[in-house]
Amino acid sequence: MPFRPALIPTLFVAVGLVILVNLGMWQLRRHHAAGALRDEVHARLYGDPATNADLSDGADSLGWRKAVLTGTYTDDGPFLVAGRFEFGNPGFDVLQVLDTGDHRVLVNRGWIPSEGWQDTLAAIRTDGDVQVEGLLVALTGNADIRPLPASDGHPERWPQETSSVGGCTTGVVGPPYAAIAAQVPGLVPVLVVVGPELTRGQLKARAPLPVGGYVAEPKRIGHLEYAVQWFLIALTLLGTWVYAGVRRARRLAATGT
């Protein structure tokens, strides 16, 4: 089969193939890394729950572990996180500090509605020893967020962390857990998200307050699909180059060049 590709298109295709293949390999590496992380998270989720003694371990080894902790809630807070909705209603996440004797840890007890928040907080007040079951999450985010002051019947509340460009808010980044933790010295750098079990996204019951439960499933990103796309684009480019080279060879042969 005659084949005479042109020089400039050949150089363009060579550079393009190098770029496209490297993009595909990069996505394959990310796919394997994400799979390893999912396996690690799964092992932590369904391994032995962390106890009070395990809080001495580093945050890296505590994240994504279930926990069964005992202690008493301190007088720090409660801290209310604004911008949370459940069942279409606005409300707050209630965060309190649990003292286990040797350690103190921040606990997200769940969601309460903003309407009647005073009565709800009074009703869920817990004195004495408690047992807390939940999921341990490493504290990340901006520690410089400040709470909104109490006004017009609203309590002091902590806003969600947002991103901005040119002074304009572009979206919500995440909860202000790190900023709240910075107000309480000596905390273990993990958050306990209270929940009766791993819910995997099922609807939560409306009662009792606070509404607990958590979804413990690492986010899946289609790195493998992206890799296949890059390789298919590379294959298409290569096929187009071959086809163009064959046509050019036939055209040159027909003209006697």
N, C-alpha and C positions, 0 to 999 in steps of 0.2 A: 504494500500500500504506500503510495507516494506521500511524503510528509515533509513540508518545508515551512515551518512557522517563521513569522517575522520577528526581528530582533526586539523591537520595542515592546510589543505585546508579550513576548517571552519573558523579558525582564519584569514587566508588570505582574505577570502571573506568578513568577518565582517569588517575588516579594509578598504577593497576596497569599500564596500557599503557606509560606513560613508563618505569617501572621495568623492565618485561620487555624492552622494545625496547632500552633502554640496556644491559641485561645481555647481550642477544644481540650488540649491536655490540661490546661489550667482548670477548666470546669471539671474534668475527671478527677483531678487531685482534690478539689473542693468536695466533690461527691463522696470520695472515700473518707475524707476528714469528717464530713457531716455524719456519715454512717458510723464511724468510730465513736463520735460524740453521742449519737442516739443509743448505741449499745451501752456506753458508760452510764448515761442517764437512766436507761432501763434497769441496769444492774443496781444502781443506787436506789431507785424508786421501790424496787421489789426486794431489796435486801433487808437486813435487820434495821428497825427504826433506831434513830439516834436517841440517846438518853441524856440526862444532865451531865454525866461524866464525859460524854463525847463532845461537849461544847468547848473543851480545851483544845480540840483539833482545829486546824486552820480552816478558814472560810472555804478554801478550794476543795477540801475534802467533805465539807458539810452540805454544800449546795446540791439541790435535787434529791436530798434524802428526806424520807418521812421521819417524823420526830414524835416522841411521847415524852413530854417534859412535865415536871412538877415544880411548883413554887407559889409565890404570891405576887399579885399585881401591886406595883408601887404607886406612889402619889404623882409620879411624873405623867403629865398629860391628863386625860386622854387627848391624843392628837387626832384631829379630824381632817381627812383628805377630801377635798372638794372635787367636783367634776365627774362624779361616779353615778351611773344610772343603773337601776335594776327594774325590770318590768315596766320600763318607760317612765319611771319616776326618778327625779333628782334626789341625791342623798350624799352620804359621806361614808368612807371607810373609817372604822374606829381602830386606832393603834394605841396600844398600851405597852408598858415595860414590865416584863416578868422577871422577878428575882428568884433564881433557883438556889440561892445560898452561896454558891461559889461564882456564879456568873449572872449577868443580866442580858436579856435578849428582847428585841422589839417584836411584838406580836400584832399581826393584823387580824383582829377578831371577826371582821366581816363588815357588811354594809347595813346602814340604817337610813331611813328616809329623812330628808331635811325637814319635812313637816312634823312637828312635835318632837324634835331632836332632844329637847331637854328631858321630856318624860321618858324617852327611850333610853337615854344615857343613865338616868336614875334607875330604870328597871333592870338594866344589864350590869349594874355595879356588882362586882364580885369581891368579897372580902375573904380573908383566910386562905388556906391552901387550895390550889386548883390543879387539875391535870389538863394539859393542853396537848391536843393531837393536831398535827398539821404537816405542812411541807416547808422545808428549809430552802430559802432563796438567798443567794449572795446579794449584798447591798451594793448597788451601782448607781451612778447618776451624779447630778450636780448638787454639791453640798452647800451651795450659796443661795439657794432659794429661801425666801422669807415668807412667813404666813401673812394672810390677809387679816387685818385687824377686825375685831368684833364690831358690828354696827347694825342698827335697825333690826334687832332681834336675831341676827345671825351670829354664830359663834366665831371665834378665831379659827380659821381653816387654812389648810395648806393647798396651794394650787398645784395642778399637774405641771410637770416640767414640759416646756414647749421649745421648739426650735424657731429661729427667726432669721430673716435675710433683710438687710437694710432697715432694721427696726420693725419689720412687719412679721407677725407670727405666721409660720408656715405649717405648723402641725404639732400634735402632742407627741412628745418623746417617751414619757413614762411617768410613773408616780414619784413623788418627792421623798422617797424613803431615806435616801442617804442624807438629805438635808435635815430630816427629822431626827435621825440617829445622831447627827452632829450636835444636837442640843442636849444629848444625854451622855455624859462621859462614861467610859468603861464598858460600853456595850460590845458583845460579840458581834462581829460584822455580818450577821445573817438576819433575815426576817423570817418569822414563822407565820405562814399563811394558814389560818385555822380552817379545817374542813373535816367532815366526818369520814371521808374516803376520797379516793381518786375518782373524780366525777367524769372525766373525759368529755366534758362539754354538755352533759345532760342538763335539762332544766332543773333549777334549784327550787326548793319549796319556799313559799312566801313567809312562812313562820317556822320556828320562832326567830325573833330578831336577836342579835344581828344575823343577816343572811350569810352563811359561810359556804364552804365548798371551794374547790379549786380544780383547774384543768392542768394536768401534769403530762403534757405531751410536747416534746420539742417541735418547733416549727419546721416543716419540711419545705425545702427549696429545691426546685427541679434542676439541680446541677447536671444530672445525667442527660436530661432532655436538652439542656443548653449545649452540652458537649456534642450531642448528635447533630444539632442544628449547625454548629460551626463546621463539623466534618462534612455534612451534606453540602454546605456552601462551598467548601474547598473542593469537593468532588465535582460539583457543578462547574466551578471555575476551570478545573482541570479538563473536564469533558469539552467545555466550550473552546478551550485553547487547542485541544487535539482536533476538534472538528474544523476550526478555522485554519489550522495548519494543513489539513488534508485538502480543503477547498482551495487554499492558496497554491498548493503543489499542483493540483489539477488545472487550475487556471493558468499557471505559468507553463505547464506542459502543453496546454492547448495553444498558447501563443508562441511556443518554441523558445521561451526564455530560459 
